[in-house]
């Protein structure tokens, strides 16, 4: 007997709500392309406002209107919170270990280390700044970025392929590339590093049965570790 998550990973299709599949797929493609424009336009060319705010709001509205409920992007109660949290913690641990012991050393041969976020240099030993950073981690990053990227853009990318399992995995790759460019301020190595993080977060989303809470918690755990690391200066 297959588990719920394995059936989602291996089943040929996932229900695709639409009275007009072709028109809906075209609209989803246009939404995805517009989302890509927002990501690149803000982070690379600085011609539009912050993409996380725009895409998270647009995504919540789009999913609600077109899918009928936000569970369409993965906001749903899991069969087991314990299992979901284990997936999130495993994804967070994998991302931290791969980032520190594989990605950074390898890309260090080609580019400088990723540039740290704005608050990173101010967190060390400063409880007030660390608490502000944690607030941003769990609101803007964990919730905002996951709604924008894994919740909205991934769903619309998968729509183009009728939400088949293959469409989701291809979508994860495309969205991870955009997620990398969403961290363009970190430099070339930061784009690669964040792109790999996007692949891990997308995989957690799928393993949890297309549940957005898995990637939200994983993202929050990863960045919380980063704040703690910066506070105590472990990396130094």
PEDAPE-V298259 format. One line per field, one symbol per residue. phi: phi as a letter, one per 20 degrees, with the letter a starting at -180 (. if undefined). psi: psi as a letter, one per 20 degrees, with the letter a starting at -180 (. if undefined). burial: + if it has 9 or more other ideal C-beta (glycine too) atoms within 8 Angstrom, else -. Layout:
BEGIN
phi=???
psi=???
burial=???
END
This chain:
BEGIN
phi=.efgfffffdffbdgdfaecgffffffffffffffffffffefedldcfgfffffffgfffffffednbfffdoebfffbffffffffffffffffffffdcfffffffdcffgffggegfdfgmdffffffffffgedfefefffffeffeffffffgfdmlfffffffffffffffffffdgfengffffffffgfffffffgffenldffffffgffffffgfffgffemffe
psi=pqrgghhhhiqhqppnophngghhhgghghgghgghggghhghgiliqaphggghgggggggggghihqiihjjnqprhohggghggghgggggggggghifgghgiiihrrqqpqrgigiihojogghghgghghgifgfggghhggfhgfhgghghhhkkkrghhghghggghhghhghikhiirghhggghgghhgghhgggghjllohhghggggggghghhggghgikgh.
burial=----+-+++---++-+-------++-+++-++--+++++++++-------++++++-+++-+++-++--+-+++---+----+++-++++++-++++++--+++--++-----+----++--++-+--++-+++-++++-+++++++++++++++++++++++++-++++++++++++++++++-++-+++++++++++++++++++++++++++++++++++++++++++-+---
END
